[in-house]
Amino acid sequence: MLAGIGKVYAQDLKTSVGTNKELDSVRKKLDGGKDSVVFTAKYIRYTKIGLSKDSIVLLPLDTSTVNIQNYSPLLQPMHPTISNGNMGLSARPLLYEPSKRIGFDVGFHSLDYYALTPEDIIYYQARTPFSSLYFVSAGQKEQLFRALHTQNIKKNWNVGINFNRGDSKGFYARQRGDNLNVAVFSWYQSPSKRYNMWASAIFNTMRAYENGSVVAKNIFDPGYNAISRDAEAINLSDARNMYKKNILFLKQTYYVGRIDTSANAANAVLPTNKITYTVEYNNESYDFLKIGTDPNNVLPPGINSTTFTNDSTHVQHLKNEFIYSFFLRPKSSSLIKNELKVDAGIRHDYYKHEFLGIKQDGTNYEQSRFAYQNITILGAAGYRFSSNIDFNLNVEQILQGENAGDYLYEAKSKILLSKTIGRIELGAYVQNQSPATIFNYYHGNHYQWSDNDFKNTKIANLSFNYINDKYAFTAGANYFLTSNYLYFAADHSNGTTAILPKQETADISLIRIDVSKKWKFGRFAMENYVAYQKTDKNAILRTPEFYTYNSIYFNNTFFKVLKANIGFDVRYNTTYANYLYSPATAQFYIDETNPVTFDSKPIVDVFFKANLRRANIFVKYDFINQGLFQRGYYTVNRYPMQDALLKFGVTWNFYD
């Protein structure tokens, strides 16, 4: 028996020795090769200029499929727009969303949705080179391509480039929006983390082809004898607006004195004293070109030429800004509480503003130049009682210059009741803003006005928001009191389709209530957003009383790796008197004498979106309910929106 046991043991020992030799051979081969690392999104972190105001906040990449089907800036669920038909054309907010700009404003904003600004640039910390490709296609009707590459050339120095191209040809003749954005950016941080530099060079070109709307006024009526969309007669056969916005941006910060860290913010660096210097140069041009006749008088007759218009506005802007910040906080505390923050700064703005018109023979007929300067004081104060309660006050006041007297005072407070109960955000601001230049002075071939003595527009706002992240619920209320509201209105005095800038001297009150909620029922999910607005001057401040966006979808994982959502989106707003559009000035205006109101019915889109490792994909069919109760719809008077359209999109990320 002992002999048998010994025989078995010897056999096992022989097998074990042979196996170990094989393992050693494999291990030696692996050790002699290169290390293999699978890079993922966790190796990439990013920040933006807005996240670096007090300290640098780094965020992980968002690789989810949330809202990827709404890729267009015009179709964001909580910020709906009206437009001339499709992406790339002029647009404005559907709901009342006043800007907080003060100081000089040239007044051309209809294509702002497609421009990159320094605040939009994302700066990265990339432990491995990161590239991202994004492509959307809707046949020949709409295409969008975005490419990003960024990498650290040193451990503390990142560089990158963005390339964006959008081309939406639409369904009707000359209903095309063509946009190009290129940005080169860099972020350098010293080894001690005291010094940071953010730099970017941005080049924007936005072309909006203007067809002056279709000639037929009833193309969606049941009795209309429909023809091919691209065969519908249009009013302008050769006109376009082209905006160029080129920007050079440099921001530098230096931390002076003691540097603290916060355990609650992934050991974020918290300065006690900070110096910030920002310099920015903008070179912008706004050009309207029209060749040929205007048989249906979409525009007033040309003042200098009836067939040729080349109106051009140029603005150069140089900004220098210096801010000193200091923070008072306890030295020995793992939580940031009883922290006082104070900012004090000054900004100098220099503007060079030019109008240029061209005659039919190509010679200059008029050139007007203006130069402006503004000196603005900047102040901010904040007190953090604890991680649950804080209060912040911001002040901007133009002391000297063309727009002296403009100001923006804003106060905000956040109160965290508990993670279960939620938090409250309170806000208020008062604003005094000079009229945009286009309201006071404009000299073009079709429109000319000057020496308008409009008063500053004043806005007072109170806001309340309740947010509960645990239950995915948000509710808020805003009250706006607007004085000296500026707008464009139709001018029928000469029997033409002219427009004129106007000002409402009476105060306008508007209250807005927003509610959003996300629900889950097993694998089903539903997202609801509702906005209600009520104003006492709806004849002037054109906006619907009710707007809602709803998304309902089914979550499932196919083949154990494909995480997908299948569902539909529904958008709807109540009827209201619509805006009209003037191609020569790219301004939306109202007709107070003959307001036009279009029927409004829900718009339904169906979608499929999925995540597969490093790729996100979606397939979407817009306006699937076309033909059911409606053949089409408008958001701007006589500018038809897109028909039903199948779209496909994919995002692919590369981490090495």
C-alpha positions in Angstrom: 0.0 0.0 0.0 2.8 2.4 0.9 4.5 1.5 -2.4 1.3 2.5 -4.3 1.1 5.8 -2.5 4.7 6.5 -3.3 4.1 5.7 -6.9 1.2 8.1 -7.1 3.1 10.8 -5.3 6.1 10.4 -7.7 3.7 10.7 -10.7 2.1 13.9 -9.3 5.5 15.4 -8.5 6.6 14.7 -12.1 3.4 16.3 -13.5 3.8 19.3 -11.1 7.4 19.8 -12.1 6.5 19.7 -15.8 3.7 22.1 -15.3 5.9 24.5 -13.4 8.4 24.4 -16.2 5.7 25.3 -18.7 4.5 28.2 -16.5 8.0 29.5 -16.0 8.5 29.4 -19.8 5.3 31.4 -20.3 6.1 33.8 -17.6 9.6 34.4 -19.0 8.0 35.1 -22.4 5.5 37.6 -20.9 8.1 39.3 -18.8 10.2 39.9 -21.9 7.4 41.6 -23.7 5.8 45.1 -23.2 3.2 45.9 -20.6 -0.3 45.9 -21.9 -2.8 48.5 -20.5 -6.4 48.9 -21.5 -7.1 52.6 -21.4 -10.6 53.8 -20.7 -12.5 57.0 -20.0 -11.3 57.1 -16.4 -7.9 58.2 -17.6 -9.4 61.4 -19.0 -10.5 64.4 -16.9 -11.7 67.8 -18.1 -12.6 71.3 -16.9 -13.9 74.5 -18.4 -13.3 78.2 -17.8 -16.5 78.4 -15.8 -15.3 75.6 -13.4 -12.0 77.4 -12.6 -13.4 80.5 -11.0 -12.6 79.6 -7.3 -10.7 76.4 -7.7 -10.1 73.9 -10.5 -12.9 71.3 -10.7 -12.1 68.2 -12.8 -14.9 66.1 -14.1 -14.9 62.6 -15.7 -15.9 62.2 -19.4 -19.6 61.7 -20.0 -19.8 58.5 -22.1 -23.5 57.9 -21.5 -26.3 58.1 -24.2 -28.3 60.7 -22.3 -30.0 63.1 -24.8 -27.7 62.1 -27.7 -30.7 62.0 -30.0 -31.2 65.7 -29.5 -27.8 66.7 -31.0 -29.0 69.9 -32.6 -28.6 73.1 -30.5 -32.1 74.0 -31.7 -33.7 70.9 -30.2 -32.5 71.0 -26.6 -35.5 69.8 -24.4 -35.3 72.7 -21.8 -34.2 75.4 -24.2 -36.6 75.2 -27.2 -36.2 77.5 -30.2 -38.0 78.9 -33.2 -36.1 78.9 -36.5 -36.2 79.3 -40.2 -36.5 75.5 -40.9 -33.4 73.5 -39.9 -30.1 73.5 -38.2 -27.7 76.2 -39.3 -30.3 78.9 -40.0 -31.4 81.8 -37.9 -33.0 81.0 -34.6 -34.2 82.5 -31.3 -35.5 81.2 -28.0 -39.1 80.0 -27.9 -39.4 80.8 -24.1 -38.4 84.1 -22.5 -34.7 83.9 -21.8 -33.3 87.4 -21.5 -29.5 87.7 -21.8 -27.3 89.1 -19.0 -25.1 91.1 -21.3 -24.2 94.6 -20.4 -22.1 97.2 -22.2 -21.6 97.2 -26.0 -23.6 94.8 -28.1 -23.7 94.9 -31.9 -27.1 93.2 -31.9 -26.6 90.2 -34.3 -27.3 87.0 -32.4 -29.5 84.8 -34.7 -26.6 82.5 -35.5 -25.0 82.4 -32.0 -26.3 78.8 -31.5 -23.6 77.5 -33.9 -20.5 79.5 -32.7 -17.8 78.3 -30.3 -16.8 80.7 -27.6 -13.9 80.5 -25.0 -16.5 79.4 -22.4 -17.4 76.4 -24.6 -13.8 75.0 -24.9 -13.1 71.9 -22.8 -9.6 71.6 -21.4 -8.3 68.1 -20.6 -5.9 66.3 -18.3 -5.2 63.2 -20.4 -3.0 60.4 -19.1 -3.2 58.9 -22.5 -3.9 60.5 -25.9 -7.7 61.0 -26.4 -9.6 61.3 -29.7 -13.3 61.4 -30.4 -15.1 61.2 -33.7 -18.8 62.2 -34.0 -20.9 61.8 -37.1 -24.6 62.4 -37.9 -26.2 61.8 -41.2 -29.7 62.3 -42.6 -29.0 61.4 -46.2 -28.4 64.6 -48.3 -30.6 66.7 -46.0 -28.3 67.1 -43.0 -24.8 66.1 -41.9 -22.7 66.9 -38.9 -19.1 65.9 -38.2 -17.0 66.7 -35.1 -13.5 65.6 -34.4 -11.4 66.1 -31.2 -7.9 65.2 -30.4 -6.0 66.0 -27.2 -3.0 64.8 -25.3 -0.5 65.8 -22.7 2.8 66.8 -24.2 4.0 66.9 -20.6 2.5 65.6 -17.4 1.2 69.1 -16.6 0.7 70.5 -20.2 -2.2 69.5 -22.4 -2.9 70.6 -26.0 -5.7 69.8 -28.4 -7.8 70.7 -31.4 -11.5 70.7 -32.2 -13.0 70.5 -35.7 -16.7 70.9 -36.2 -18.6 71.0 -39.5 -22.4 71.1 -39.9 -24.2 71.2 -43.3 -27.9 71.1 -43.3 -29.4 71.5 -46.8 -33.1 71.3 -45.8 -36.0 70.3 -48.0 -36.6 73.6 -49.8 -34.5 75.6 -52.2 -31.7 77.6 -50.5 -32.7 76.4 -47.1 -29.2 75.6 -46.2 -27.1 76.2 -43.0 -23.4 75.7 -43.3 -21.2 76.1 -40.2 -17.5 75.5 -39.6 -15.7 75.8 -36.2 -12.0 75.1 -35.6 -10.4 75.6 -32.2 -6.9 75.0 -31.0 -6.5 75.0 -27.2 -3.9 74.4 -24.5 -3.8 74.1 -20.6 -0.6 74.4 -18.7 -0.3 73.9 -14.9 2.9 74.4 -13.1 4.3 71.5 -11.0 3.4 73.3 -7.8 -0.1 73.9 -9.2 0.2 77.6 -8.3 0.2 78.8 -11.9 -2.4 77.9 -14.6 -2.7 79.1 -18.2 -5.6 78.4 -20.5 -5.3 79.5 -24.1 -7.4 79.0 -27.2 -7.7 80.2 -30.8 -11.2 79.9 -32.2 -12.4 80.4 -35.8 -16.1 80.4 -36.6 -17.7 80.7 -40.0 -21.5 80.5 -40.2 -23.4 80.7 -43.5 -27.1 80.9 -43.6 -28.6 80.9 -47.0 -31.7 83.1 -47.2 -34.7 82.1 -49.4 -37.0 84.7 -48.0 -39.5 81.9 -47.3 -41.6 80.0 -49.8 -44.0 81.9 -52.0 -47.1 79.8 -51.3 -48.8 80.6 -48.1 -50.9 77.4 -47.8 -48.5 74.5 -48.5 -49.8 72.6 -45.5 -53.5 73.2 -46.2 -55.4 70.0 -47.0 -56.6 71.3 -50.4 -53.1 72.4 -51.5 -51.8 70.6 -54.6 -48.4 69.6 -53.1 -45.4 69.4 -55.3 -41.8 68.4 -54.6 -40.4 70.4 -51.7 -37.4 71.6 -53.6 -39.6 72.7 -56.5 -41.6 75.1 -54.3 -41.1 78.7 -55.5 -39.1 80.9 -53.1 -38.8 84.6 -52.7 -35.0 85.2 -52.8 -32.9 83.2 -55.3 -29.5 84.4 -54.3 -29.1 85.8 -50.8 -27.2 84.7 -47.7 -26.0 85.9 -44.3 -22.4 85.1 -43.3 -21.1 85.6 -39.8 -17.4 85.2 -38.9 -16.2 85.2 -35.3 -12.5 84.7 -34.7 -11.2 84.8 -31.1 -7.8 84.7 -29.4 -8.1 84.0 -25.7 -5.6 83.8 -22.8 -6.3 83.4 -19.1 -3.7 83.1 -16.4 -4.1 82.5 -12.7 -1.5 82.4 -9.9 -2.1 81.3 -6.3 -0.3 83.3 -3.7 0.2 82.3 -0.1 -1.1 79.1 1.6 -2.8 76.4 -0.5 -5.5 74.2 1.0 -7.1 71.0 -0.2 -10.6 69.7 0.0 -11.2 66.1 0.7 -14.8 66.5 -0.6 -13.6 67.6 -4.0 -11.0 64.9 -4.8 -8.2 66.8 -3.1 -8.9 69.9 -5.1 -6.4 72.7 -4.7 -8.0 75.7 -2.9 -6.1 79.0 -3.0 -6.1 81.5 -0.2 -5.1 84.3 -2.6 -5.4 84.3 -6.3 -4.5 86.7 -9.1 -6.3 86.4 -12.5 -5.4 88.1 -15.7 -7.5 87.6 -18.9 -6.9 89.0 -22.4 -9.2 88.3 -25.3 -9.3 89.6 -28.9 -12.4 89.2 -31.0 -12.6 90.0 -34.7 -16.2 89.6 -36.0 -18.0 90.4 -39.2 -21.7 90.2 -40.2 -22.4 90.3 -43.9 -25.6 90.1 -45.9 -25.3 89.5 -49.7 -28.2 89.6 -52.2 -27.9 89.3 -55.9 -30.9 89.6 -58.2 -34.5 90.8 -57.9 -37.0 90.6 -55.1 -40.3 90.2 -57.1 -42.5 89.7 -54.0 -41.0 92.5 -52.0 -39.8 90.4 -49.1 -37.5 93.4 -48.4 -38.0 97.1 -49.0 -36.6 98.3 -52.3 -32.9 98.8 -52.2 -31.9 102.4 -51.4 -28.7 102.3 -53.5 -29.4 99.4 -55.8 -32.5 97.3 -56.5 -30.6 94.2 -57.4 -27.4 94.1 -55.5 -26.8 94.3 -51.7 -23.6 93.8 -49.8 -24.1 95.1 -46.3 -21.3 94.5 -43.9 -20.7 95.2 -40.2 -17.4 94.6 -38.5 -16.5 94.7 -34.9 -13.1 94.4 -33.3 -13.0 93.9 -29.5 -10.0 93.9 -27.2 -10.6 93.0 -23.5 -8.2 93.1 -20.6 -9.3 91.9 -17.2 -7.6 91.8 -13.9 -9.1 90.2 -10.7 -7.6 89.7 -7.2 -9.3 87.1 -5.0 -8.8 86.2 -1.4 -10.3 83.5 0.7 -10.6 83.2 4.5 -11.2 79.7 5.9 -10.2 77.6 8.9 -6.8 76.0 8.5 -7.6 72.7 10.3 -10.9 71.4 8.9 -11.7 68.6 6.6 -14.9 70.3 5.6 -15.0 73.8 3.9 -17.2 75.9 6.2 -17.2 79.5 7.5 -15.3 80.4 4.3 -15.3 84.0 3.1 -14.5 84.8 -0.5 -14.0 88.3 -2.0 -13.1 89.2 -5.6 -12.2 92.7 -6.8 -11.3 93.5 -10.4 -11.3 95.8 -13.3 -12.0 95.3 -17.0 -11.1 97.5 -20.0 -13.0 97.0 -23.3 -12.0 98.6 -26.5 -14.3 98.3 -29.6 -13.9 99.4 -33.2 -17.2 99.3 -35.0 -17.6 99.7 -38.8 -20.5 99.7 -41.3 -19.6 99.2 -44.9 -21.9 99.2 -48.0 -21.1 98.3 -51.6 -22.7 99.7 -54.7 -23.6 97.6 -57.7 -20.4 98.7 -59.5 -18.3 97.5 -56.6 -17.3 100.9 -55.2 -17.8 102.0 -51.6 -20.9 104.2 -51.1 -20.6 104.6 -47.4 -18.3 103.7 -44.6 -19.0 104.6 -41.0 -16.5 104.0 -38.2 -17.0 104.3 -34.4 -14.6 103.5 -31.5 -15.8 102.9 -28.0 -14.2 102.2 -24.6 -15.7 101.0 -21.4 -14.1 100.6 -17.9 -16.0 98.2 -15.7 -15.4 97.3 -12.0 -16.0 93.7 -11.0 -16.8 92.6 -7.5 -17.9 89.4 -5.9 -18.4 88.2 -2.3 -19.4 84.9 -1.0 -19.8 83.2 2.4 -20.1 79.5 2.9 -21.6 78.7 6.3 -21.1 75.0 5.8 -21.2 72.5 3.0 -25.0 72.9 3.1 -25.5 76.6 3.0 -23.8 79.4 1.0 -24.5 82.9 -0.3 -22.9 84.7 -3.2 -23.1 88.3 -4.6 -21.7 89.5 -7.9 -21.4 93.0 -9.2 -20.6 94.4 -12.6 -20.7 98.2 -13.1 -19.5 100.2 -16.1 -18.0 103.4 -14.5 -16.7 105.1 -17.6 -17.1 104.9 -21.4 -19.7 104.6 -24.1 -22.0 102.5 -21.9 -21.4 104.2 -18.5 -24.2 103.4 -16.1 -24.8 99.8 -17.2 -24.8 97.4 -14.4 -25.6 93.8 -13.4 -26.1 93.0 -9.7 -26.8 89.4 -8.8 -27.3 87.4 -5.6 -27.6 83.6 -5.2 -28.0 81.2 -2.3 -28.0 77.4 -2.0 -29.5 75.6 0.9 -29.2 71.8 1.2 -31.9 70.6 3.5 -30.8 66.9 3.3 -30.1 64.3 0.7 -33.6 63.0 1.0 -35.5 66.2 1.2 -33.4 68.0 -1.4 -32.0 71.5 -1.8 -33.3 75.0 -2.5 -31.7 77.6 -4.7 -32.7 81.3 -4.4 -31.7 84.0 -6.8 -32.2 87.6 -7.8 -30.7 90.1 -10.2 -31.2 93.6 -11.5 -29.8 94.6 -14.9 -29.4 97.9 -16.7 -28.4 97.4 -20.3 -27.7 99.9 -23.1 -29.6 99.3 -26.3 -27.8 97.1 -28.8 -26.2 99.2 -31.6 -28.5 97.9 -34.3 -31.4 99.5 -32.5 -29.8 103.0 -32.5 -27.9 103.0 -35.8 -28.0 100.9 -38.9 -27.1 101.9 -42.5 -27.7 99.2 -45.1 -29.1 99.0 -48.6 -32.6 98.1 -47.5 -32.8 99.6 -44.0 -31.4 102.9 -42.7 -32.0 104.5 -39.3 -29.9 106.5 -36.9 -30.0 108.8 -33.9 -32.6 106.7 -32.1 -32.6 107.8 -28.5 -33.8 104.6 -26.9 -33.6 104.2 -23.1 -31.7 101.5 -21.3 -33.5 98.2 -20.9 -33.9 97.3 -17.2 -34.7 93.8 -15.9 -35.5 92.7 -12.3 -35.7 89.0 -11.6 -36.6 86.8 -8.6 -36.1 83.0 -8.8 -36.8 80.0 -6.6 -35.8 76.4 -7.4 -36.3 73.2 -5.5 -34.1 70.3 -6.6 -34.3 66.7 -5.3 -31.7 64.5 -6.9 -32.9 61.4 -5.1 -36.3 61.5 -6.7 -35.1 63.2 -9.9 -37.5 66.1 -9.4 -37.0 69.8 -10.0 -39.5 72.7 -9.7 -38.9 76.4 -10.0 -40.5 79.8 -10.5 -39.1 83.0 -12.1 -40.6 86.5 -12.1 -39.3 89.0 -14.6 -40.1 92.7 -14.6 -38.8 94.3 -17.8 -38.8 98.0 -18.5 -38.1 99.7 -21.9 -38.2 96.4 -23.8 -36.7 96.7 -27.3 -37.9 94.8 -30.3 -38.4 95.1 -34.1 -41.9 95.6 -35.6 -43.3 95.8 -39.1 -43.6 99.2 -40.5 -46.7 99.6 -42.8 -46.4 103.4 -43.2 -45.1 103.2 -46.8 -46.9 100.1 -47.9 -43.7 98.0 -47.8 -42.4 95.1 -45.8 -40.1 97.4 -43.8 -39.2 96.9 -40.2 -38.3 99.5 -37.5 -36.8 99.2 -34.0 -39.3 100.1 -31.3 -39.4 100.4 -27.5 -42.2 99.5 -25.2 -42.2 102.2 -22.5 -44.6 100.4 -20.2 -43.3 97.7 -17.8 -43.8 94.1 -18.9 -44.3 91.4 -16.2 -43.8 87.7 -16.9 -43.9 84.8 -14.5 -42.5 81.4 -15.5 -42.9 78.1 -13.8 -40.8 75.0 -14.7 -41.3 71.5 -13.5 -39.3 68.4 -14.5 -39.4 64.8 -13.3 -37.9 61.5 -14.2 -39.8 58.3 -13.5 -38.8 54.6 -13.6 -41.1 51.7 -13.9 -39.0 48.6 -14.1 -37.2 48.8 -17.4 -39.4 51.7 -18.6 -38.4 55.3 -18.0 -40.2 58.6 -18.6 -38.8 62.1 -18.5 -41.2 65.1 -18.3 -40.5 68.8 -18.6 -43.2 71.5 -18.4 -42.9 75.3 -18.6 -45.7 77.7 -18.0 -45.4 81.4 -18.8 -47.8 84.2 -18.3 -47.2 87.8 -19.4 -49.4 91.0 -19.4 -47.9 92.1 -22.8 -48.2 89.0 -25.0 -48.9 91.2 -28.0 -45.3 92.4 -27.8 -43.4 89.8 -25.9 -44.4 86.8 -28.2 -44.1 83.5 -26.3 -46.4 80.5 -25.8 -48.1 80.1 -22.4 -47.4 76.4 -22.2 -44.5 74.2 -23.5 -43.8 70.6 -22.7 -41.2 68.0 -23.6 -41.7 64.3 -22.8 -39.4 61.3 -23.4 -40.6 57.8 -22.9 -38.3 54.8 -23.5 -37.5 51.2 -22.7 -34.1 50.1 -21.2 -32.7 46.8 -22.2 -29.3 45.1 -22.7 -29.0 43.0 -25.9 -26.5 40.2 -26.4 -25.2 41.1 -22.9 -23.1 44.0 -24.2 -25.4 46.4 -26.0 -27.1 48.8 -23.6 -30.0 50.3 -25.4 -33.0 52.7 -25.1 -36.0 52.5 -27.4 -38.6 55.2 -27.2 -40.1 58.4 -28.4 -40.0 62.1 -27.7 -43.0 64.5 -27.8 -42.7 68.3 -28.0 -45.7 70.7 -27.9 -46.4 74.3 -27.2 -49.7 76.2 -27.2 -50.5 78.6 -30.0 -49.4 82.2 -30.0 -48.9 85.1 -32.5 -45.7 84.1 -34.4 -42.6 86.1 -35.3 -41.7 87.1 -38.8 -38.1 87.3 -40.1 -36.1 89.9 -42.0 -33.2 88.4 -44.0 -31.3 91.6 -44.6 -30.9 92.2 -40.8 -31.2 88.6 -39.6 -33.7 89.9 -37.0 -37.0 88.4 -35.9 -39.9 90.9 -35.7 -43.6 91.1 -34.9 -46.5 92.5 -36.9 -48.7 94.4 -34.4 -51.3 95.3 -37.0 -51.8 91.9 -38.6 -50.6 89.2 -36.2 -50.6 85.6 -37.6 -51.2 82.6 -35.4 -50.5 79.1 -36.6 -52.1 75.9 -35.3 -49.9 74.0 -32.9 -49.9 70.2 -32.6 -47.5 67.7 -30.9 -44.3 66.8 -32.8 -43.3 63.1 -32.2 -39.8 61.6 -32.8 -38.9 58.0 -32.3 -35.4 56.8 -31.5 -33.1 53.9 -30.7 -29.8 54.7 -28.9 -27.2 52.3 -27.6 -23.8 52.1 -26.0 -21.3 49.5 -27.2 -17.9 49.7 -25.4 -16.3 52.9 -26.8 -19.1 53.8 -29.2 -22.5 55.4 -28.8 -25.0 55.2 -31.6 -28.5 56.4 -32.3 -31.1 56.1 -35.0 -33.9 58.6 -35.0 -37.0 59.4 -37.1 -38.0 63.0 -36.7 -41.7 64.1 -37.0 -43.0 60.5 -37.4 -46.5 61.8 -37.0 -46.4 63.9 -40.1 -49.6 63.3 -42.1 -51.5 62.5 -38.9 -53.6 65.7 -38.3 -51.0 67.9 -39.9 -48.9 67.9 -43.1 -46.2 70.2 -41.7 -45.7 73.1 -39.3 -44.1 76.5 -38.9 -42.3 78.1 -35.9 -41.6 81.3 -37.8 -44.2 82.9 -40.2 -44.1 81.2 -43.6 -40.7 79.4 -43.0 -41.7 75.7 -43.1 -39.9 73.3 -40.7 -38.3 70.0 -41.8 -40.5 67.1 -43.0 -40.2 63.6 -41.4 -36.6 62.5 -41.6 -34.5 59.5 -40.7 -31.2 60.2 -39.0 -28.2 58.2 -37.8 -25.4 59.2 -35.5 -22.3 57.6 -33.9 -19.7 58.8 -31.4 -16.5 56.8 -31.2 -13.8 57.4 -28.5 -10.2 56.4 -28.7 -8.0 56.4 -25.5 -4.6 55.5 -26.9 
